[in-house]
Amino acid sequence: MTLAPDITEIIARARSDLRMGVPVVLSGTDGLALVMAAETVDVQRLADLRALGGRPVLAITARRAATLKARAYDGDLARVVVPTDASLSWVLGVADPADDLKTPMKGPLNSERDGPATLHRIALHLVKSARLLPAALVLPLSGGTEFARQNGLTAVNAELAAEHLLRSSPLHPVVSARLPLDVSEAGRLHIFRPEDGGEEHYAIEIGQPPRDSAVLTRLHSACFTGDLMGSLKCDCGPQLRGALAQMGAEGAGVLLYLNQEGRGIGLANKMRAYSLQDQGFDTVEANHRLGFEDDERDFRIGAQILTLMGFSAVRLLTNNPAKIEMMRQNGIEVVERVPLKLGENAHNHAYLATKVAKSGHLL
């Protein structure tokens, strides 16, 4: 018997620590490194990092590096050397594009090209999974993991973490209960909880759809601004209500409400992207300047929920071919794509046009 946390639980601790500004220690075959999230580091901890000696780098994604004209020698990331006189504002300026247009010259930025970047890559995966800006301060450490114990820091095995962070966390049903809705009194809400301590996901079942035929289904990613606030910058709210209304009219359907706000980057980062859009960048350009890909969502979650509920085939309410492909790759047959063209207005016309031109949406 052991009460010690496994790698899933250790990574959940590490995410929480990084969000609080607490460093973590990564250890693996490539050595040992102290990792801090650039977004949450403060003046004192930055000074403490320097006091350890060595040569810290700021790991950023290749997307962010392209904006800053920094060399991404490692392909998917750049290890930007932190100058000896770099202040906290320098770190935040490289990590956060908020003031890029005010202070476009942040360099010259020197990138490391020698040695492995394995720990830096895992550090970026960790801060992204914590819904923080994808930028991490990384300092190689000598010695063993005793450093983590002496300083009360979470120690993460890099090899185990790498495998864990790339897979979709298994989900488990928690509870379901009857939930009468405006669109149908025959509603039921199912709650699913991931093993990795992440946010729960929901399935709204309308009627009693048979498990042996294709069910009308919508994969809807959470959108606080559109779903709750009635934002005109996107079409999410109308799509959510329209999908439920269509299921109610047909008498059966399943709407999967996946907590992947802002295409998987979180609400804070989505608001950062909105701020960049106000500066003239489109939605894809804004994500890239932040250091993210066009879309960071994991649609495998939807396939997993459908399987747990006993469905194997769907009529998918979507304009996004990527959702169709991901369903098929994960064992869910898509027998029909049902278009869902709702919510266009003067405020989101350019946004929808960008989804068509750059993300392949069928509008």
Summary of the structure (lengths in Angstrom):
residues: 363
radius of gyration: 22.2
end to end distance: 55.8
largest distance: 66.1
contacts: 1190
relative contact order: 0.12
helix: 39%
strand: 22%
